[in-house]
């Protein structure tokens, strides 16, 4: 393990707390924690692996909070959670087979489209609407596909779950957020298993950050429950835009490489 100074541990814990707060409401916590781990000196693969460990605490905390308030029925959603976990394991293990550069190229534009959808669509509130897909088919096809994406690439998975719940199952924004955190938790478990198997997790740092993220996620989930779509919508839009900008600002992003070339 890297010999980190106390102030660096404190920096990572603060980053994890903020990430847990944001992630429990709108997703995108990795936008904060992965760069923080890289700044602390971890290699990219160690940062991803450790991020999945600490992310378990945050997504688990948010899931428990939403379930305790009756916004998600854990027992009924277990099959979907299982499919999300399986998809994530497959994605993490088969990452080298996928065209990662293509995903990097198109993802910022997809995130901007999601942000515009939530920002501009009228009557986007906490009221459930007509479903366009059966829950069975949704759990069989859509959930493992997004879980697979979360395992192989990661950024924006929560936004994809949110969009799917709202557009395909007709969930209100708060209900969609609650169910998103459960499936995010399951996909985090899957990716965590894969990263642990190849031994790229810093356990001590991940647990310290996990405790901080647990607390941040608990606070964020309570605020989301209290404020509903009024808080979730703008934060989701801002998070999607911020993630898109961050990806495009990366010097290694395929679009910047092509323009530079």
BELHUSUL-V743051 format. One record per residue. N is the residue number from 1. OMEGA is omega in degrees with one decimal (NA if undefined). Layout:
BEGIN
N;OMEGA + N;OMEGA
END
This chain:
BEGIN
1;178.4 + 2;178.7 + 3;-175.4 + 4;177.1 + 5;-178.5 + 6;-179.2 + 7;177.6 + 8;176.1 + 9;178.9 + 10;177.6 + 11;179.9 + 12;179.1 + 13;178.2 + 14;177.9 + 15;-179.7 + 16;178.4 + 17;179.5 + 18;179.5 + 19;178.4 + 20;179.1 + 21;-177.7 + 22;-174.6 + 23;-178.3 + 24;-178.5 + 25;-171.4 + 26;-175.2 + 27;175.9 + 28;-179.9 + 29;178.5 + 30;175.8 + 31;-178.6 + 32;-170.8 + 33;-179.3 + 34;175.1 + 35;179.0 + 36;178.2 + 37;177.5 + 38;177.3 + 39;-179.8 + 40;174.9 + 41;178.6 + 42;173.8 + 43;-179.6 + 44;-178.5 + 45;175.6 + 46;178.6 + 47;179.2 + 48;-179.4 + 49;179.7 + 50;177.9 + 51;178.7 + 52;177.4 + 53;-176.7 + 54;178.0 + 55;176.5 + 56;-178.6 + 57;-177.3 + 58;-179.0 + 59;176.6 + 60;178.7 + 61;-180.0 + 62;179.6 + 63;179.5 + 64;-178.6 + 65;179.1 + 66;-179.7 + 67;-179.4 + 68;179.2 + 69;174.9 + 70;-178.0 + 71;175.6 + 72;178.2 + 73;-174.6 + 74;-176.9 + 75;-179.0 + 76;-176.1 + 77;-178.9 + 78;177.6 + 79;178.5 + 80;178.5 + 81;178.8 + 82;179.7 + 83;176.6 + 84;179.2 + 85;179.4 + 86;179.0 + 87;-179.4 + 88;177.3 + 89;-179.8 + 90;-179.6 + 91;-179.0 + 92;-177.9 + 93;-176.6 + 94;-175.3 + 95;-175.6 + 96;-177.8 + 97;-173.7 + 98;176.7 + 99;-175.7 + 100;-179.8 + 101;178.7 + 102;177.3 + 103;179.5 + 104;-176.9 + 105;-172.6 + 106;-173.0 + 107;-179.7 + 108;-178.6 + 109;175.7 + 110;-180.0 + 111;177.2 + 112;178.5 + 113;177.7 + 114;179.2 + 115;179.9 + 116;178.9 + 117;-178.2 + 118;-178.1 + 119;-170.2 + 120;-177.4 + 121;-180.0 + 122;176.6 + 123;175.8 + 124;-175.1 + 125;-174.8 + 126;-179.6 + 127;177.1 + 128;179.9 + 129;-176.4 + 130;178.4 + 131;-179.3 + 132;179.8 + 133;178.9 + 134;178.4 + 135;179.9 + 136;-179.9 + 137;177.7 + 138;-179.5 + 139;-177.1 + 140;-172.8 + 141;-172.3 + 142;-175.6 + 143;179.6 + 144;178.3 + 145;178.9 + 146;175.4 + 147;177.2 + 148;178.3 + 149;-179.4 + 150;179.6 + 151;-174.2 + 152;-175.3 + 153;169.6 + 154;-172.3 + 155;177.2 + 156;-177.6 + 157;178.7 + 158;178.1 + 159;178.0 + 160;176.4 + 161;179.3 + 162;-179.0 + 163;-179.0 + 164;180.0 + 165;-177.1 + 166;-173.5 + 167;-174.5 + 168;179.8 + 169;176.1 + 170;-178.9 + 171;168.4 + 172;-172.0 + 173;-179.0 + 174;178.8 + 175;177.9 + 176;178.4 + 177;-179.3 + 178;-179.2 + 179;175.9 + 180;-177.6 + 181;177.4 + 182;-177.8 + 183;172.2 + 184;178.0 + 185;180.0 + 186;179.4 + 187;174.6 + 188;177.7 + 189;-178.7 + 190;-179.7 + 191;177.9 + 192;178.5 + 193;-178.4 + 194;-179.5 + 195;177.9 + 196;-179.3 + 197;-179.7 + 198;170.8 + 199;-178.8 + 200;-178.4 + 201;171.6 + 202;-169.1 + 203;-175.9 + 204;178.9 + 205;-179.8 + 206;-179.6 + 207;177.3 + 208;177.8 + 209;-179.5 + 210;178.1 + 211;178.9 + 212;-179.7 + 213;177.1 + 214;-178.5 + 215;178.8 + 216;-179.7 + 217;179.3 + 218;177.8 + 219;-179.1 + 220;-179.7 + 221;177.8 + 222;179.4 + 223;178.0 + 224;178.9 + 225;-177.5 + 226;-172.5 + 227;176.3 + 228;-174.0 + 229;-179.5 + 230;178.0 + 231;-172.2 + 232;-175.9 + 233;-177.9 + 234;-179.9 + 235;176.9 + 236;179.5 + 237;-179.7 + 238;-179.0 + 239;179.2 + 240;179.9 + 241;-179.2 + 242;179.5 + 243;178.1 + 244;179.5 + 245;-179.5 + 246;-179.6 + 247;-179.1 + 248;179.8 + 249;179.5 + 250;-178.6 + 251;-178.7 + 252;-179.0 + 253;-175.5 + 254;-179.3 + 255;179.0 + 256;177.8 + 257;179.8 + 258;179.8 + 259;179.1 + 260;179.8 + 261;NA
END
